[in-house]
Amino acid sequence: MSSNRFNAFSNHGIGIGLRIPHYEHIFSRKPVVDWFEIISENFMIDGGRPLHTLDRILEQYRVVQHGVSMYFGSVTEPDPEHLKRLKTLVRRTGTPWLSDHLCWGSVDGTYTHDLLPLPYTWEAVARTAERVRKVQDHLEIPVAVENVSSYAAFTASEMTEWEFLNEVVERANCGILLDVNNIYVSSVNHEFDPMEYVNAVPAERVAQIHIAGHSRYEKYILDTHDHPVIDPVWSLYARAIERCGPTPTLLEWDDHIPSFDEVHAEAKKAERYLNRSGAPCLDSETWETSHSGHGI
Amino acid sequence: MTHPTMSLEEIQREMASAVMTPLTADDEMRKESRNGRPMDHVAASFIAPNSRLTSFERLEIYNRQYWYRVLNALGEDFPALRTVIGSRAFDAMSVAYIDAHPNRSFTLRNLGSRLPEFLVANPHFAGRRADLAVDVARIEWAFVEAFDSAEREPLTLEQIATLEGDSHLALQPHLQLVEVEYPVDDLVLKLHKGEERQTTEAGIKHDEDENAPAKLPVLRRKPTWLAAHRVDYSVFYLRLKRGEFHTLRAIRAGQPLAEAIEAGVTTARVPAARRPQLVRQWFTTWAELGWICAPDLDKLVRTA
């Protein structure tokens, strides 16, 4: 698999999200899975069964952490307790990189627990990039920011979403978790060409790719992670792989979760594109020289 | 309509306020904001419409998502309370509670931490079962705490026996002490068995959404002292005697060993001559359960 400095030069292939309904299958059958993605917040606790389960998983599988509440775009400072617990978990899992969303969701310490979109302004670029940098420096591993699905656009926006993403990752010197399903969902909701988005992303910064299903309503699409991946999303994925080279890929399935085998089979459809892809797109810079202070 | 450009902070405050405003009874966004402004004006001040949705409708998607998510999370942690007071009352209580106490934690695990005290202050949400409901809420929250709190290396009985009266101890962090007016632990366990409880990581499917409170066995008031604790990663409830409860509570409060024992034995209603034997029994049992730990040195230093 392709590797770059934003995924710590890993060779991760196709992974799936670690979900409770699959625990019994995983522990009894020990299926071959390249890696699992965990939701960090589910394990940022002090003890009990969740951490015991995680330790059992870590004995046999590689795990990558994905967060849902860092809120890089929130104007208020991150909770020190959150950062402390996250770093403790990073040490426990040995995650080679860590991802969270390019969004906001808290104000003055009150949490919405949603991935709220940002206005694409220069002010938001500066604030968000600064926060990504701080978090990355604190955690001492590469951080990748994920583009979110969105249902609202702001009157204050001064650029497209992909221009915003590119500005943030350049200034923060961080990676991208490119969610091609989110690009598709937002393209329908905001009436833009999703392929233009995929083509505009700096390929050398893509650390990981998310694929997922969604739900279509009369006037908009919701990112529900409860269906198989649709063909237009596979097309975006194919183009992303064409541009980035083989990239660690993760299928998200969070609601109405089918059997382990069904989820895994859906994820492994990505092989069709990964196997026909050419050479990986490696960045010429090394992580150490461009991002001093981050021992990997 | 043109609007002055809002700063990022202004947009986030305005949007968070709108998103966290309770929905109408029909699960729609309210027509007016908390400060009385028309919500369509609020939405249009920072959200652009598209060819299919107005600014109001786009903001409403987030308003709904917020409430669906937090209400579902609270329901997962209090399934017995929902059954006791009925789904309709539970939903009304949940909206009022979350509106009054939006989550101040990065994790939804902590969303229900203030629900028992909210019910005490707002008994009308539970109707005639208010006291019972408070007890159920306390026991269910104790489950959440016991489920994933830390586990420390406990002291052995031999180690405890060497301690002086002015020694300080600590309790196992996952041990939760709950004093209730009704013996509702059995009821909570029974109601939980009907749920596919999967911890706070994933949801519980409420297949039957009963609006009315469930028919419950007759419960008479009987002061009950409970310990919720973890054994092999599962949470159990254990009934305690009044005296041992008070000693354990005093240990948790940081009282020296002699004072903690005194707090228990004076409420144990046993003759003075039997007290040493009683205390020995308590500590023997607690040591076997792994409940007694050395004090947290960090806490002692901070206290000093």
Interface residues (C-beta under 8 A of the other chain):
Chain A: R19 I20 P21 I39 E41 N42 M44 I45 D46 G47 G48 R49 P50 L51 H52 S69 G73 S74 V75 D79 E81 H82 W104 S106 V107 G109 T110 Y111 T112 H113 D114 L116 L118 P119 T121 E123 A124 R127 Y151 A152 A153 F154 T155 A156 S157 N189 H190 E191 K219 Y220 L222
Chain B: H3 T5 M6 S7 L8 E9 I11 Q12 R13 M15 A16 V19 M20 A44 S45 F46 I47 A48 N50 S51 R52 L53 S55 E57 R58 L59 I61 Y62 Q65 Y66 R69 V70 A73 P102 N103 R104 S105 F106 T107 L108 R109 F147 D148 S149 A150 E151 P173 H174 Q198 T199 T200 E201 A202 R230 Y233 S234
